[in-house]
Amino acid sequence: MKHTKILLTGGSGTLGRHILNSGLFKDILAPSSKEMNITSAAAVEKFFSKNDFDSIIHCAAMARVAECEKEPEKAVLVNVIGTANLVKAATEKRKEIKLVHISTDGIYESTKGNYSENDAARPYNFYGWTKLGAESAVNVLKNFCIIRTRFLDPENIKYDTYAKDSYTSILPVDELVKAIAAMVENDFIGTVNIGGGRISDYDAYRKYKPTIKPCKFSEIQEKTPFRLSKDASMNTTLWKRLQRK
Ligand SMILES: NC(=O)c1ccc[n+]([C@@H]2O[C@H](COP(=O)([O-])OP(=O)(O)OC[C@H]3O[C@@H](n4cnc5c(N)ncnc54)[C@H](OP(=O)(O)O)[C@@H]3O)[C@@H](O)[C@H]2O)c1
């Protein structure tokens, strides 16, 4: 990897930990949420004024859908305002900083699948709307890459049943980490879907936990107080093209 100094937000989270443990990023600062609480513009500005870096990988977020539904104000504060604070501080730095922002397939309506980056943004729950708010802030920068994705951690599979009739382009977290490393280096500016082929939740998870049982999407949706995605699979043609560059 080219020598790039990186600031990682959300280093204690699932994705952040895999980024730090991957060995792919040699020169990386990963302040905790205590050292740089992104909801505080002053804390972000202070950290930016005292440290030097070329790129930011922004993983910090309120990333659990149920928590966002329970605490919407906090979700707005962390996901929308926290991201805007980073954008503001990056704009104020005297050099051009690249922001690689981790977004979600939940930006799309997630009913018919095969969504491409040019399809309408139509989030279907509160979390998705806050992530779209974050994307809007990131778009004001000169140099950014928004990654729309979904990932699983093979070491931490929560449930014992997964639907056979709901679909995504979910990736194992370490594959996403490699893709993030590639996008830190790539000159592409804009939004890219990163994922694997369309796969049912059951088939995706049973590769790593063969004991899981199949169920129907409607059975899970009936028990859940917010809308879930039925087919959030994405068209990843652009990502495949960027990999060849
Ligand atoms: N999980 C998925 O399948 C999925 C899918 C698509 C996109 N994403 C996105 O991927 C990113 C990483 O997700 P994840 O699953 O790794 O999340 P996670 O495990 O919940 O970790 C969230 C991280 O954000 C940090 N954070 C929260 N509030 C903060 C604040 N005010 N200031 C600074 N840091 C703060 C947390 O730090 P503390 O531990 O100190 O609170 C933690 O390090 C998120 O942007 C998420 O929206 C996730």
Ligand as a Chemical Component Dictionary entry (heavy atoms), coordinates in Angstrom:
data_LIG
# 
_chem_comp.id                   LIG 
_chem_comp.type                 NON-POLYMER 
_chem_comp.pdbx_formal_charge   0 
_chem_comp.three_letter_code    LIG 
# 
loop_
_chem_comp_atom.comp_id 
_chem_comp_atom.atom_id 
_chem_comp_atom.alt_atom_id 
_chem_comp_atom.type_symbol 
_chem_comp_atom.charge 
_chem_comp_atom.model_Cartn_x 
_chem_comp_atom.model_Cartn_y 
_chem_comp_atom.model_Cartn_z 
_chem_comp_atom.pdbx_ordinal 
LIG N1  N1  N 0  -22.673 -4.048 10.576 1  
LIG C1  C1  C 0  -23.105 -4.027 9.296  2  
LIG O1  O1  O 0  -23.548 -5.028 8.692  3  
LIG C2  C2  C 0  -23.044 -2.746 8.525  4  
LIG C3  C3  C 0  -23.604 -2.713 7.271  5  
LIG C4  C4  C 0  -23.475 -1.583 6.492  6  
LIG C5  C5  C 0  -22.805 -0.501 6.995  7  
LIG N2  N2  N 1  -22.299 -0.526 8.238  8  
LIG C6  C6  C 0  -21.568 0.653  8.705  9  
LIG O2  O2  O 0  -20.240 0.251  8.971  10 
LIG C7  C7  C 0  -19.704 1.067  10.002 11 
LIG C8  C8  C 0  -19.096 0.184  11.092 12 
LIG O3  O3  O 0  -20.117 -0.646 11.622 13 
LIG P1  P1  P 0  -19.819 -1.644 12.855 14 
LIG O4  O4  O 0  -20.782 -2.762 12.747 15 
LIG O5  O5  O -1 -18.363 -1.899 12.934 16 
LIG O6  O6  O 0  -20.271 -0.711 14.083 17 
LIG P2  P2  P 0  -20.087 -0.985 15.645 18 
LIG O7  O7  O 0  -19.472 -2.305 15.894 19 
LIG O8  O8  O 0  -21.400 -0.671 16.290 20 
LIG O9  O9  O 0  -19.023 0.148  16.087 21 
LIG C9  C9  C 0  -19.374 1.497  16.097 22 
LIG C10 C10 C 0  -18.136 2.312  16.371 23 
LIG O10 O10 O 0  -18.497 3.695  16.363 24 
LIG C11 C11 C 0  -17.916 4.314  17.512 25 
LIG N3  N3  N 0  -18.707 5.466  17.937 26 
LIG C12 C12 C 0  -20.012 5.487  18.266 27 
LIG N4  N4  N 0  -20.353 6.735  18.663 28 
LIG C13 C13 C 0  -19.237 7.502  18.559 29 
LIG C14 C14 C 0  -18.957 8.858  18.829 30 
LIG N5  N5  N 0  -19.896 9.703  19.284 31 
LIG N6  N6  N 0  -17.697 9.317  18.602 32 
LIG C15 C15 C 0  -16.731 8.469  18.137 33 
LIG N7  N7  N 0  -16.934 7.175  17.888 34 
LIG C16 C16 C 0  -18.184 6.700  18.098 35 
LIG C17 C17 C 0  -17.930 3.223  18.573 36 
LIG O11 O11 O 0  -17.040 3.557  19.612 37 
LIG P3  P3  P 0  -17.393 3.146  21.160 38 
LIG O12 O12 O 0  -17.262 1.658  21.175 39 
LIG O13 O13 O 0  -16.375 3.828  21.973 40 
LIG O14 O14 O 0  -18.780 3.624  21.394 41 
LIG C18 C18 C 0  -17.482 2.022  17.730 42 
LIG O15 O15 O 0  -16.087 2.025  17.605 43 
LIG C19 C19 C 0  -20.838 1.967  10.462 44 
LIG O16 O16 O 0  -20.744 3.195  9.791  45 
LIG C20 C20 C 0  -22.083 1.243  9.993  46 
LIG O17 O17 O 0  -23.165 2.143  9.798  47 
LIG C21 C21 C 0  -22.399 -1.618 9.030  48 
# 
loop_
_chem_comp_bond.comp_id 
_chem_comp_bond.atom_id_1 
_chem_comp_bond.atom_id_2 
_chem_comp_bond.value_order 
_chem_comp_bond.pdbx_ordinal 
LIG N1  C1  SING 1  
LIG C1  O1  DOUB 2  
LIG C1  C2  SING 3  
LIG C2  C3  SING 4  
LIG C2  C21 DOUB 5  
LIG C3  C4  DOUB 6  
LIG C4  C5  SING 7  
LIG C5  N2  DOUB 8  
LIG N2  C6  SING 9  
LIG N2  C21 SING 10 
LIG C6  O2  SING 11 
LIG C6  C20 SING 12 
LIG O2  C7  SING 13 
LIG C7  C8  SING 14 
LIG C7  C19 SING 15 
LIG C8  O3  SING 16 
LIG O3  P1  SING 17 
LIG P1  O4  DOUB 18 
LIG P1  O5  SING 19 
LIG P1  O6  SING 20 
LIG O6  P2  SING 21 
LIG P2  O7  DOUB 22 
LIG P2  O8  SING 23 
LIG P2  O9  SING 24 
LIG O9  C9  SING 25 
LIG C9  C10 SING 26 
LIG C10 O10 SING 27 
LIG C10 C18 SING 28 
LIG O10 C11 SING 29 
LIG C11 N3  SING 30 
LIG C11 C17 SING 31 
LIG N3  C12 SING 32 
LIG N3  C16 SING 33 
LIG C12 N4  DOUB 34 
LIG N4  C13 SING 35 
LIG C13 C14 SING 36 
LIG C13 C16 DOUB 37 
LIG C14 N5  SING 38 
LIG C14 N6  DOUB 39 
LIG N6  C15 SING 40 
LIG C15 N7  DOUB 41 
LIG N7  C16 SING 42 
LIG C17 O11 SING 43 
LIG C17 C18 SING 44 
LIG O11 P3  SING 45 
LIG P3  O12 DOUB 46 
LIG P3  O13 SING 47 
LIG P3  O14 SING 48 
LIG C18 O15 SING 49 
LIG C19 O16 SING 50 
LIG C19 C20 SING 51 
LIG C20 O17 SING 52 
# 
